[in-house]
Amino acid sequence: MREELGPLADSFSRDHVMSDLGGRTVMEALRDGIDVKDIWAAVARDRELPFF
């Protein structure tokens, strides 16, 4: 995330709630055991980033 979002990555992962993550932030999704690939896919869709 840091490579794609730069200095906003920390704030984004802590504060940005995404419906694709069930109303969770990235940090909450990680805490709840959501697969990292699923989290990145949600971030990529949300920020219109490439998903590899």
N, C-alpha and C positions, 0 to 999 in steps of 0.2 A: 504494500500500500504506500509506503513512504516513497518509493520510486515514482509512482503515478500521481500521488496527491501532495508530495513534498511536505512542507511544514504544516499543512492542514491535516495530515494523516492522524496524528494523535487526537486532535479535537474531533475529527470526523468519527473515528472508531469509538470514542467515548460518548459523544453527544447526539449523533445523527441516527434517529430511529427509522427503520426501514420496514415497510409492510412485507417485503419478500423474506424477511427474517422473523416474521410473526410479531411485528411490533417491537423488535429488539434492536439494540445497537450492536455493532460488531463485537464489542467487549462482552456484552450480555450473551450473545450467541456463542462466543468462544467458551464462556463460563458454563453455558448450558449444554456443551458438548456437540454443538452443530459442527458438521464436517467443514474443514477449512476451505475445501473446494466449493462447497455450497455457499459459504460466506463470500468468497471472492466473486462467484457468479452473481450474487445479489449486489455486491458493490459495483461490479462492472456494468450491470444493467442500470443501476441507479445513476451512475456517473457517466454513462455512455462510453465506457472504456472497452478496449479489446479484451476478450476472454480467450485464453489459450487452453 
